[in-house]
Amino acid sequence: MALARTADPPTSHAAANAIERSGIAAAHRARCLAAVRQSPGQTAAEIARVVGLERHAPSRRLPELRDAGLVVNGPIRICTVKGRRSLTWIPAQETQP
């Protein structure tokens, strides 16, 4: 699920493949999803701080969770970590049968 952009160099594609094969990307997605579910409306930087990840990791994993239909973007607000306007993340609404 971890992806490099089409225009990225081969090293980026290799890194994305390696982090996915190692299970690290899946573990980071799980931590980010748990943080979103526990406290909806956080920014990626705030999630990084809460779950103890390097600040760029949630910025990579959250869009993957969005593509999987597990989270959606919430309102833009001032991030308490970066001090500037940032996207927030909220759990996707599950449909009822």
C-alpha positions as CSV (number, residue, x, y, z in Angstrom):
1,M,0.0,0.0,0.0
2,A,2.9,2.4,0.6
3,L,3.5,4.1,-2.7
4,A,6.0,6.4,-4.4
5,R,4.8,8.9,-7.0
6,T,5.1,7.9,-10.6
7,A,7.7,10.7,-11.2
8,D,9.8,9.7,-8.1
9,P,13.2,8.2,-8.7
10,P,13.7,4.5,-8.5
11,T,15.2,4.8,-5.0
12,S,11.9,6.1,-3.7
13,H,10.0,3.2,-5.3
14,A,12.5,0.8,-3.7
15,A,12.1,2.4,-0.3
16,A,8.3,2.3,-0.6
17,N,8.4,-1.4,-1.4
18,A,10.9,-2.1,1.4
19,I,8.8,-0.3,4.1
20,E,5.7,-2.2,2.9
21,R,7.4,-5.6,2.9
22,S,8.9,-5.1,6.3
23,G,5.5,-4.4,7.9
24,I,6.5,-1.0,9.1
25,A,4.1,0.8,6.9
26,A,1.2,-1.4,8.1
27,A,2.2,-0.8,11.7
28,H,2.3,3.0,11.2
29,R,-1.1,2.9,9.5
30,A,-2.5,1.0,12.4
31,R,-1.1,3.5,14.9
32,C,-2.4,6.5,12.9
33,L,-5.9,4.9,12.5
34,A,-6.1,4.3,16.2
35,A,-5.1,7.9,16.9
36,V,-7.8,9.2,14.5
37,R,-10.4,7.0,16.0
38,Q,-9.5,7.9,19.6
39,S,-9.3,11.6,19.0
40,P,-10.8,12.8,15.7
41,G,-9.8,16.1,14.2
42,Q,-6.1,16.0,14.7
43,T,-3.5,17.1,12.1
44,A,-0.8,14.7,10.8
45,A,1.8,16.5,13.0
46,E,-0.4,16.2,16.1
47,I,-0.9,12.5,15.4
48,A,2.9,12.0,14.9
49,R,3.4,13.6,18.4
50,V,0.7,11.4,20.0
51,V,1.8,8.1,18.6
52,G,5.6,8.8,18.7
53,L,6.3,8.7,15.0
54,E,8.7,10.9,13.0
55,R,6.6,13.9,11.8
56,H,6.5,12.9,8.2
57,A,5.3,9.3,8.7
58,P,1.6,10.1,9.3
59,S,1.6,12.5,6.3
60,R,2.5,9.4,4.2
61,R,0.2,6.9,5.9
62,L,-3.0,8.9,6.4
63,P,-3.6,9.4,2.6
64,E,-3.2,5.6,2.3
65,L,-5.9,5.2,5.0
66,R,-8.0,7.7,3.1
67,D,-7.6,5.7,-0.1
68,A,-8.7,2.6,1.8
69,G,-11.9,4.4,2.9
70,L,-10.9,4.3,6.6
71,V,-10.4,8.1,7.2
72,V,-11.4,11.3,5.6
73,N,-10.2,14.9,5.7
74,G,-11.8,17.0,8.4
75,P,-11.8,20.8,8.6
76,I,-8.6,22.9,8.1
77,R,-7.4,24.6,11.3
78,I,-4.2,25.9,12.9
79,C,-2.0,22.9,13.9
80,T,-0.8,23.1,17.5
81,V,2.5,21.6,16.5
82,K,3.3,23.5,13.3
83,G,1.4,26.7,14.0
84,R,-0.1,26.9,10.6
85,R,-3.3,25.9,8.8
86,S,-3.4,22.1,8.3
87,L,-5.8,19.4,7.3
88,T,-7.4,17.4,10.0
89,W,-8.3,13.7,9.9
90,I,-11.5,12.0,11.1
91,P,-12.8,8.4,10.8
92,A,-14.8,7.6,7.7
93,Q,-18.4,7.0,8.4
94,E,-19.3,3.3,8.1
95,T,-22.4,2.7,6.2
96,Q,-25.2,0.7,7.8
97,P,-26.6,-2.2,5.8
